[in-house]
Amino acid sequence: MNEIPMFAVLFLFPVISSLPVALAWIYRPGEDWARKLPYLSVFGLFVSLLISLNILFNFEEGFYSYPWIEDFNINFVFVVDYLSKYMGALTAFIAFLIGVYGLEYMRDDYRLGWYWFFFNTFTASMLLVVYSDNLFTLLIGWEGLGIASWGLIGHWFRDDDDIAFVGTQGRKVGPLEMSWSPSTGGWRAISTIRFGDMPMFFAIAAIYALTGNLDIHSIPWEGMFEEIGYVGTVALLLLFLMGPFTKSAQLPFSEWLMTAMTGPTTVSALLHSATMVAAGTYLFMRLTWYIEPWELNIPGLETIYLLVLFLGLISALYGASVALGLRERKVLLAASTMSSLGLMFASSAASFWVGEAALIVAFWYLIVHAFAKASLFLVAGHLIHATHDRFCSGNLAFARKMKVAFAVTILATISLAGIPPFTAYWIKSGMDGVMEHLVADGMLLPFYLLVIVSLIYSAFLAKFLSLNFLKGEAPHHEHTEGGQLMKLAYTLMVSMQIVLLAIILLHYEEHASHFVEEGFLTTSLTVGILVTASYLIVLFKPAVPAFSRIGVFLTDRMYLPFLNDYILPQIGWVVIRVVDACNRGVDFFFHTAIPSAFEALSRAIRSIQKGYLRVYMKIVAGSIMLFLVIFSLMGW
Amino acid sequence: MILVYFLLVPILASLLAPFLNPKRATHLVSISFLIPFMAALVSLFQFSSYDFPIMNFSPPIGEFYILVDPVSNAFGLTVCIISAMVGYYSFPYMIHRFEEMGLGEEEYRKYIIIYGVYAASMLWLVYSGNLILLYIFLEISLITSFLLIYMYGYGNRRWVALLYFVWTNVAGVLTLVGFLLTAMDNSTLAIKGISAVGMTAWLLIFVGMLVKLPGLGPHIWLPWAHAEAPTPVSALLSPLTVGLAGYVLLRMYLIDSSFIDTYRDIIMVYAIVSSIYAGFAVFRQTDYKRLLAYSTVSQMGYILIGLCLGTFGLIGVVIQYMSHAFGKSILFMTAGGIIASYHGLRDVRKMGGLHEYIPSISNAALIGFMNLGGILAIGMFGEFFILRGVVDIYGSNLMSYLPLILALVFIFVLSGWYSFYTLRKIFYGTPRGMEKPRISRYLDLPLYIIGILSIIFIFPPLITVLLKGIKAVIGGGI
């Protein structure tokens, strides 16, 4: 039972260590001593890192459980397996480095308590999601991710600084202003996520009702799917996957991710690499890992995996195209993340036909992407600090002043684009192999989509590099001194690419050698060369004025914001108006109509009691006549 | 057994309180509720379940006794902790209110005794082992809360108080008639003695409690009462009082579930419509307290839904009551905090960016809304068991009930939406250049105590014993 306390410290310590700064900021915001407390928070992240490394190297693979609500068979169950041990270490490492970076980046912020509390909660929640085998334990982490991301995206709640906005202020498309403030960004994130989380919550409750079990590894998946039949399987998994789809910003739920860039850059870096968006794909991988759909013969599963495959690829295509058109540093990277997540989903879904190997590819892509994307975001944050500009700007002269950032960007982009022989190339080769396998099964489209996405992907990475360091406009404002801690953080982050490359090429890991084999196949090499060509072309020609109309269409994200900000809210407001009218009606009926009817009745009764004989005579005569009429009508 | 004697403490304390100065009276009353809170908690941990006889009456009234079991302990400890915390909160708030109304501090004597009796009557209600006893406490809580609204409310408080009185009296009378019919059939009203509840009696009790809960239609009294009541009263009225209708229905269901079983689908659809309707109504409210009142209507829909969903639904009802009580009391107190800091500011349109000035209240509101949305607070379990219940009851015929299930899921989505929409409208966005007030610790610390409780309730050992105990009463489990 030595492991359980270790897990408890892993999850709780980051949160507890950030409480001092959170409390200090409620009651004594901005005092000098309170500005030192973030070091304690980062120490908490460091402890988590140590524990996760300990789990990686010293824990035996298996399941560790601690009683929670035994009567209902809901317990804390943590898993250490191939997926979780690497993912946990990755999360803790990236969070710690970003934490260090944040010490400098956020030093003068007006709301440190909020920032560090949610930053550490974010990390802890992700670790909980990573190591949970029990779906309810996982849900706690899942909800923690949601609330922490809301807090961090809307961190600069004052909405008073243009640097924190997304979009161009004042630019209108139809009735919609293409500009979003931090508090709007937070609201968009949590509302989208809520829309996916609740169906997933229901699906988990349904799994619980059907099997009486919530531990992913021991749920009798096959029996359950057979019991509920085709429709049941499709409905259940679709509802379940609403959670991962919204968290990982697949179409049509991608909008929140773009406006999530209103948060501090450190948040974007963490949100886009190892937490939050990765949680969706990670959960899908974890489920697939234990369902082992390639072993089963369930028609419902095939439908679902086919859906995920194409949804992933189409989202990847959308994200990559949009990124090609965007000029905001962080939003460009956000769109690219969406694209990568699509590829991860697609590749894991392909495991239905290909087997476990496809899952391994997706997982390795997640790792490579996480380090590369975190490096790029951290660089982007430094650039924003240095130039006070959200939009890409920078030329060679600027690059000379920001040598470290420049070098890191080069390394990160070429590692991520899939240019041989750098890290992502080997993984992408694996992915090419997976999609080729599908071609053999009669599905041509996935492979071509993957190639197109890869080309566009490397193009916008080159564009990012070029517009920020080579061929962009000269920055209006330059503040290139300092930033040592930031430089240290992103240098370390990007150097992980070299470590990964070594792991792959030197066969330190059993699955990695497979990627190397794939990398020397003709198809992979061809794709690699095409990708390199696309990278180089765009590097020298990052903007083509002739395509500016298409560019605007892409910059407006193919007008998807309309769905989120106009169509759906309009429907909502119509319902709200109807409800409001009904409320007024009911209120009037009960509180005005009935009382006044009674008042009128009372007045009428009182009006006849005036004491005049003629009034009473009239009433008597009238009643007699009325009776006579009634009797005669009744025929008596 | 000691719990039973501790139940007397709040009553004695409230009677004693007027003789002390306001501050001491507050401490006395609040602590007097913390004592039964601890006792209920201990009793929950011991899984105690027993009757404590008080008196015997001839049929058809039957035995009066105190009913202690995990369900009444769960409701009881919620009533206690919230009454205690709102008690502390009342002190600066009501003094401020009296100043506003031109009354002296002397008025606090009147207030504290009515407040104490009001809260204690709800506590006794959940431990009542006889329906007549239960009805008596229901009426006491009604009259005391009526008085508090009538004397210290806002706006057209006399009209609102009267309206509240009429509506809840309608509810009370219908329920009483239902109880009496039950008494005729069973020749006792002791809960343990009743074996069957006739359909007419059930219908009357159900409709009566529906008015009090309230469901769609009768809900219209609630926004008036909750908005115009003095905030500490709102903070008891909405979290505790209305939900007790759910408690009564739960007890009736445990005696005889025939009515719900027969009309399950109709009630379910009505509850869902009611919840969604009220959820949408929240968005357009401009008065913060009125907004919270509509959210109460929506949340009470959950309770009605839970009632229709078998044993797991019933577990959901208990947890939902607790979670809503925690969350809504925090939220009403934040509304009061804004009122006290900004001279009666209640108009949401004039708020915005308030986090800048009152961060402690803003953060408490976040915890409150997290409770409503079931995010990292005990409400999570409520939602989970309700969802589990819906699969049990309607899962076998998935396709034909899919709309119903999706509507239920949508309710939870909606509650999250209005929570964060409201948060954003009130506390975030560009600050409006207001002054930074000094917040009394009495106005924010109680909120955090409730908030922390609602969060530690999802971890062992609290949730473990709570669910184990409820299961022992209601049944269920794997």
Boltz contact constraints between the chains, C-beta under 6 A:
constraints:
  - contact:
      token1: [A, 26]
      token2: [B, 359]
      max_distance: 6.0
  - contact:
      token1: [A, 26]
      token2: [B, 360]
      max_distance: 6.0
  - contact:
      token1: [A, 68]
      token2: [B, 460]
      max_distance: 6.0
  - contact:
      token1: [A, 69]
      token2: [B, 464]
      max_distance: 6.0
  - contact:
      token1: [A, 69]
      token2: [B, 467]
      max_distance: 6.0
  - contact:
      token1: [A, 71]
      token2: [B, 468]
      max_distance: 6.0
  - contact:
      token1: [A, 71]
      token2: [B, 471]
      max_distance: 6.0
  - contact:
      token1: [A, 71]
      token2: [B, 477]
      max_distance: 6.0
  - contact:
      token1: [A, 73]
      token2: [B, 478]
      max_distance: 6.0
  - contact:
      token1: [A, 143]
      token2: [B, 375]
      max_distance: 6.0
  - contact:
      token1: [A, 143]
      token2: [B, 376]
      max_distance: 6.0
  - contact:
      token1: [A, 147]
      token2: [B, 375]
      max_distance: 6.0
  - contact:
      token1: [A, 157]
      token2: [B, 355]
      max_distance: 6.0
  - contact:
      token1: [A, 157]
      token2: [B, 428]
      max_distance: 6.0
  - contact:
      token1: [A, 158]
      token2: [B, 430]
      max_distance: 6.0
  - contact:
      token1: [A, 159]
      token2: [B, 429]
      max_distance: 6.0
  - contact:
      token1: [A, 159]
      token2: [B, 430]
      max_distance: 6.0
  - contact:
      token1: [A, 160]
      token2: [B, 430]
      max_distance: 6.0
  - contact:
      token1: [A, 183]
      token2: [B, 424]
      max_distance: 6.0
  - contact:
      token1: [A, 183]
      token2: [B, 428]
      max_distance: 6.0
  - contact:
      token1: [A, 183]
      token2: [B, 429]
      max_distance: 6.0
  - contact:
      token1: [A, 187]
      token2: [B, 420]
      max_distance: 6.0
  - contact:
      token1: [A, 187]
      token2: [B, 424]
      max_distance: 6.0
  - contact:
      token1: [A, 190]
      token2: [B, 420]
      max_distance: 6.0
  - contact:
      token1: [A, 191]
      token2: [B, 417]
      max_distance: 6.0
  - contact:
      token1: [A, 194]
      token2: [B, 413]
      max_distance: 6.0
  - contact:
      token1: [A, 194]
      token2: [B, 416]
      max_distance: 6.0
  - contact:
      token1: [A, 195]
      token2: [B, 413]
      max_distance: 6.0
  - contact:
      token1: [A, 198]
      token2: [B, 409]
      max_distance: 6.0
  - contact:
      token1: [A, 198]
      token2: [B, 412]
      max_distance: 6.0
  - contact:
      token1: [A, 198]
      token2: [B, 413]
      max_distance: 6.0
  - contact:
      token1: [A, 199]
      token2: [B, 409]
      max_distance: 6.0
  - contact:
      token1: [A, 202]
      token2: [B, 387]
      max_distance: 6.0
  - contact:
      token1: [A, 202]
      token2: [B, 409]
      max_distance: 6.0
  - contact:
      token1: [A, 205]
      token2: [B, 384]
      max_distance: 6.0
  - contact:
      token1: [A, 205]
      token2: [B, 387]
      max_distance: 6.0
  - contact:
      token1: [A, 205]
      token2: [B, 388]
      max_distance: 6.0
  - contact:
      token1: [A, 206]
      token2: [B, 391]
      max_distance: 6.0
  - contact:
      token1: [A, 208]
      token2: [B, 388]
      max_distance: 6.0
  - contact:
      token1: [A, 209]
      token2: [B, 388]
      max_distance: 6.0
  - contact:
      token1: [A, 209]
      token2: [B, 391]
      max_distance: 6.0
  - contact:
      token1: [A, 209]
      token2: [B, 392]
      max_distance: 6.0
  - contact:
      token1: [A, 212]
      token2: [B, 478]
      max_distance: 6.0
  - contact:
      token1: [A, 232]
      token2: [B, 398]
      max_distance: 6.0
  - contact:
      token1: [A, 575]
      token2: [B, 280]
      max_distance: 6.0
  - contact:
      token1: [A, 576]
      token2: [B, 280]
      max_distance: 6.0
  - contact:
      token1: [A, 576]
      token2: [B, 283]
      max_distance: 6.0
  - contact:
      token1: [A, 576]
      token2: [B, 284]
      max_distance: 6.0
  - contact:
      token1: [A, 579]
      token2: [B, 277]
      max_distance: 6.0
  - contact:
      token1: [A, 579]
      token2: [B, 280]
      max_distance: 6.0
  - contact:
      token1: [A, 579]
      token2: [B, 281]
      max_distance: 6.0
  - contact:
      token1: [A, 580]
      token2: [B, 284]
      max_distance: 6.0
  - contact:
      token1: [A, 583]
      token2: [B, 281]
      max_distance: 6.0
  - contact:
      token1: [A, 586]
      token2: [B, 220]
      max_distance: 6.0
  - contact:
      token1: [A, 587]
      token2: [B, 220]
      max_distance: 6.0
  - contact:
      token1: [A, 590]
      token2: [B, 220]
      max_distance: 6.0
